[in-house]
Amino acid sequence: MNCENLIQFLSSSPTAWHAVDTVKNTLTENGYAELKESEKWQIEPCGKYFVRRNDSSLIAFEIPEKGFAPFMAAAAHTDSPSFRIKPHPEMKGSGAVRINTEGYGGMLCHPWFDRPLSCAGRIMVKTENGFESRLFKSEQDLFMIPSLAIHMNRGVNENTSLNKQKDLMPLFAMESKEEIKLYDVIAKEAGIKSEDIIDSDLLLYVREEPRVWGAKKEFISGPHLDDLYCAWGLTNGMIAADNSNAIKVLALFDNEEVGSLTKQGAYSTFFYDTLKRISISMGKDEEDFLMALAESFLVSADNAHAVHPNYPEKIDPTNQPKINSGIVIKFNGNQKYTSDAFSASVMRSVCEKAGVPVQEFVNRSDMAGGSTLGNLSNVQVSLNAVDIGLAQLAMHSCYETAGVQDGEYLVNAMKCYYGSAIRKNGNRIELL
């Protein structure tokens, strides 16, 4: 697979706002028109549309020629664990200026040490007629979180706990007579006055670019692979798909890493509101909408744990996903994932049709796992759904590792999925 497009996507998407903006530009280039939640929707057969919420979540959809139909939907998330910059962030002491941050999501902390860092997100800028939201990504190496020397912590390689308020404050500058403010640095780079920045949502990001590596160039490593690798695969799969008799839907939600309990998260009404408005705009009543949902399907795509060569005992004895070995279907007996025999069979049929191999992930029975988008979005919109992902290592690190071939598998599988429809005839299921 040519990874240039993927690397560009990852590099241009250091935050959820940037990821949505990148997808928006791709959709626009491919003929999708933007709708506003605050305006009436005019939807036509063969039309392609998208809508954003909070600029950090996006839902795109394509109407088939025959008009209203069941939905073939897929979802991923746009956010990743990071450090959020607090208001009034400058902290002085010991001759240095540090930046006050707090953790966002369940990150691996140790990989953040001794890397060049910067900040990105959105800033609210004062204008003549109020204020406006602007994307911001600093292209400077602004911060570093220095490790404590081993001479001062001899047990660091044995068992060290980290305090986010003490151990993980990034170094920004040395103290001087001239007061140093982060907003001054940001404003200069953004070409505005610092007093015109009303507020901001800024997170740290690592400055190291994604890269392909390995003896056969089979690995890709970089920031935000969980879950931008899936977001990239779903987007490209939908754009490349042939016409079908279903409404194609792509949902990219923010705030999965902190539970999705926001207006733009998978647990919100965003998904339901969008599907319902499609139905209303096409003149359908409540029963038409519910009938369509009964024939619809959702692929919830969020990366899966690959078996770690150094820790093979950490994964289930008989279900051990490997990098570059295909799509991973995720199961959980306590229903943290939506996959069941029916939905997994649909996904297996799609992958077989696309020539894509399939693997399975199940947690060890003595280890608790996390949840993802599917079961949360199903609270608002109950659909047959399957949870899948790409096998990866170092999940929730600021620099993760996955397989090059798996990205191609995902695009091909989603191209086939979006070009299909499901028809039920009693106990018989057909993939059309």
PyMOL commands that set and color helices and strands:
alter all, ss='L'
color gray80, all
select helices_A, chain A and resi 4-11+16-29+110-112+150-152+182-190+194-196+225-240+256-258+270-281+286-294+312-314+341-354+373-380+404-418
alter helices_A, ss='H'
color red, helices_A
select strands_A, chain A and resi 33-35+48-53+57-62+71-77+82-93+96-104+117-127+130-137+171-174+197-206+211-213+219-222+247-253+297-301+304-305+327-331+358-362+384-389+391-393+400-403+422-425+428-431
alter strands_A, ss='S'
color yellow, strands_A
deselect
rebuild
show_as cartoon
